[in-house]
Amino acid sequence: MLWIFKNGKLFEDKNLFINNLDIAVLLLYMHLFV
């Protein structure tokens, strides 16, 4: 969530938060299981 805090959009843009969260989960999944 650090990139969100840096951009100051933690609560300002929930859609951005959801998109970044999905990407983070996907990258984590790929890193662990691929």
N, CA, C and O atoms as a printed pandas DataFrame, in Angstrom:
     atom_number atom_name residue_name chain_id  residue_number  x_coord  y_coord  z_coord
0              1         N          MET        A               1    0.821   -1.214    0.000
1              2        CA          MET        A               1    0.000    0.000    0.000
2              3         C          MET        A               1    0.852    1.259    0.000
3              4         O          MET        A               1    0.313    2.366   -0.013
4              5         N          LEU        A               2    2.178    1.110    0.014
5              6        CA          LEU        A               2    3.052    2.281    0.100
6              7         C          LEU        A               2    2.875    3.206   -1.092
7              8         O          LEU        A               2    2.894    4.427   -0.934
8              9         N          TRP        A               3    2.702    2.643   -2.281
9             10        CA          TRP        A               3    2.562    3.488   -3.467
10            11         C          TRP        A               3    1.285    4.326   -3.386
11            12         O          TRP        A               3    1.220    5.438   -3.908
12            13         N          ILE        A               4    0.290    3.775   -2.732
13            14        CA          ILE        A               4   -0.966    4.517   -2.585
14            15         C          ILE        A               4   -0.776    5.679   -1.615
15            16         O          ILE        A               4   -1.253    6.787   -1.860
16            17         N          PHE        A               5   -0.078    5.419   -0.517
17            18        CA          PHE        A               5    0.189    6.506    0.436
18            19         C          PHE        A               5    1.033    7.597   -0.215
19            20         O          PHE        A               5    0.801    8.784    0.017
20            21         N          LYS        A               6    1.999    7.205   -1.018
21            22        CA          LYS        A               6    2.857    8.183   -1.701
22            23         C          LYS        A               6    2.030    9.058   -2.637
23            24         O          LYS        A               6    2.279   10.257   -2.763
24            25         N          ASN        A               7    1.052    8.451   -3.285
25            26        CA          ASN        A               7    0.229    9.212   -4.216
26            27         C          ASN        A               7   -0.896    9.956   -3.496
27            28         O          ASN        A               7   -1.581   10.782   -4.100
28            29         N          GLY        A               8   -1.087    9.665   -2.202
29            30        CA          GLY        A               8   -2.137   10.337   -1.439
30            31         C          GLY        A               8   -3.521    9.945   -1.902
31            32         O          GLY        A               8   -4.456   10.743   -1.829
32            33         N          LYS        A               9   -3.659    8.708   -2.382
33            34        CA          LYS        A               9   -4.943    8.303   -2.941
34            35         C          LYS        A               9   -5.534    7.092   -2.212
35            36         O          LYS        A               9   -6.335    6.349   -2.779
36            37         N          LEU        A              10   -5.126    6.898   -0.936
37            38        CA          LEU        A              10   -5.626    5.727   -0.211
38            39         C          LEU        A              10   -7.151    5.737   -0.130
39            40         O          LEU        A              10   -7.797    4.719   -0.377
40            41         N          PHE        A              11   -7.722    6.889    0.218
41            42        CA          PHE        A              11   -9.180    6.999    0.320
42            43         C          PHE        A              11   -9.756    7.887   -0.777
43            44         O          PHE        A              11  -10.966    7.927   -0.995
44            45         N          GLU        A              12   -8.858    8.601   -1.465
45            46        CA          GLU        A              12   -9.309    9.520   -2.507
46            47         C          GLU        A              12   -9.845    8.757   -3.714
47            48         O          GLU        A              12  -10.813    9.180   -4.345
48            49         N          ASP        A              13   -9.213    7.633   -4.028
49            50        CA          ASP        A              13   -9.596    6.900   -5.241
50            51         C          ASP        A              13   -9.633    5.413   -4.926
51            52         O          ASP        A              13   -8.628    4.716   -5.064
52            53         N          LYS        A              14  -10.791    4.932   -4.504
53            54        CA          LYS        A              14  -10.905    3.525   -4.107
54            55         C          LYS        A              14  -10.759    2.596   -5.299
55            56         O          LYS        A              14  -10.297    1.465   -5.148
56            57         N          ASN        A              15  -11.149    3.058   -6.486
57            58        CA          ASN        A              15  -10.987    2.223   -7.675
58            59         C          ASN        A              15   -9.518    1.950   -7.939
59            60         O          ASN        A              15   -9.146    0.828   -8.282
60            61         N          LEU        A              16   -8.680    2.967   -7.781
61            62        CA          LEU        A              16   -7.242    2.811   -7.959
62            63         C          LEU        A              16   -6.702    1.827   -6.935
63            64         O          LEU        A              16   -5.848    0.997   -7.248
64            65         N          PHE        A              17   -7.207    1.924   -5.704
65            66        CA          PHE        A              17   -6.779    1.012   -4.640
66            67         C          PHE        A              17   -7.118   -0.431   -5.010
67            68         O          PHE        A              17   -6.284   -1.325   -4.863
68            69         N          ILE        A              18   -8.324   -0.654   -5.483
69            70        CA          ILE        A              18   -8.748   -2.005   -5.860
70            71         C          ILE        A              18   -7.889   -2.530   -6.999
71            72         O          ILE        A              18   -7.452   -3.680   -6.968
72            73         N          ASN        A              19   -7.641   -1.692   -8.010
73            74        CA          ASN        A              19   -6.831   -2.116   -9.148
74            75         C          ASN        A              19   -5.421   -2.469   -8.710
75            76         O          ASN        A              19   -4.891   -3.501   -9.122
76            77         N          ASN        A              20   -4.805   -1.636   -7.886
77            78        CA          ASN        A              20   -3.455   -1.899   -7.410
78            79         C          ASN        A              20   -3.414   -3.140   -6.546
79            80         O          ASN        A              20   -2.455   -3.910   -6.610
80            81         N          LEU        A              21   -4.445   -3.348   -5.734
81            82        CA          LEU        A              21   -4.509   -4.522   -4.870
82            83         C          LEU        A              21   -4.588   -5.785   -5.725
83            84         O          LEU        A              21   -3.895   -6.764   -5.447
84            85         N          ASP        A              22   -5.427   -5.770   -6.762
85            86        CA          ASP        A              22   -5.546   -6.922   -7.655
86            87         C          ASP        A              22   -4.208   -7.234   -8.315
87            88         O          ASP        A              22   -3.818   -8.398   -8.402
88            89         N          ILE        A              23   -3.505   -6.209   -8.780
89            90        CA          ILE        A              23   -2.212   -6.397   -9.431
90            91         C          ILE        A              23   -1.197   -6.954   -8.440
91            92         O          ILE        A              23   -0.424   -7.851   -8.776
92            93         N          ALA        A              24   -1.198   -6.423   -7.224
93            94        CA          ALA        A              24   -0.260   -6.881   -6.193
94            95         C          ALA        A              24   -0.505   -8.355   -5.876
95            96         O          ALA        A              24    0.442   -9.132   -5.755
96            97         N          VAL        A              25   -1.763   -8.733   -5.741
97            98        CA          VAL        A              25   -2.102  -10.131   -5.451
98            99         C          VAL        A              25   -1.682  -11.026   -6.608
99           100         O          VAL        A              25   -1.146  -12.112   -6.391
100          101         N          LEU        A              26   -1.923  -10.576   -7.831
101          102        CA          LEU        A              26   -1.546  -11.353   -9.007
102          103         C          LEU        A              26   -0.033  -11.560   -9.067
103          104         O          LEU        A              26    0.439  -12.673   -9.298
104          105         N          LEU        A              27    0.719  -10.485   -8.859
105          106        CA          LEU        A              27    2.185  -10.592   -8.885
106          107         C          LEU        A              27    2.680  -11.504   -7.770
107          108         O          LEU        A              27    3.589  -12.306   -7.985
108          109         N          LEU        A              28    2.095  -11.393   -6.586
109          110        CA          LEU        A              28    2.486  -12.242   -5.464
110          111         C          LEU        A              28    2.200  -13.702   -5.791
111          112         O          LEU        A              28    3.032  -14.574   -5.539
112          113         N          TYR        A              29    1.026  -13.968   -6.352
113          114        CA          TYR        A              29    0.646  -15.327   -6.738
114          115         C          TYR        A              29    1.624  -15.886   -7.762
115          116         O          TYR        A              29    2.081  -17.022   -7.638
116          117         N          MET        A              30    1.943  -15.084   -8.771
117          118        CA          MET        A              30    2.868  -15.524   -9.820
118          119         C          MET        A              30    4.246  -15.802   -9.230
119          120         O          MET        A              30    4.896  -16.779   -9.602
120          121         N          HIS        A              31    4.695  -14.943   -8.308
121          122        CA          HIS        A              31    6.023  -15.099   -7.712
122          123         C          HIS        A              31    6.092  -16.377   -6.879
123          124         O          HIS        A              31    7.116  -17.060   -6.868
124          125         N          LEU        A              32    5.005  -16.698   -6.186
125          126        CA          LEU        A              32    5.032  -17.836   -5.271
126          127         C          LEU        A              32    4.795  -19.167   -5.985
127          128         O          LEU        A              32    5.368  -20.185   -5.595
128          129         N          PHE        A              33    3.963  -19.172   -7.019
129          130        CA          PHE        A              33    3.503  -20.439   -7.581
130          131         C          PHE        A              33    3.954  -20.711   -9.011
131          132         O          PHE        A              33    3.592  -21.733   -9.593
132          133         N          VAL        A              34    4.735  -19.808   -9.575
133          134        CA          VAL        A              34    5.187  -20.048  -10.960
134          135         C          VAL        A              34    6.674  -20.348  -10.971
135          136         O          VAL        A              34    7.249  -20.579  -12.034
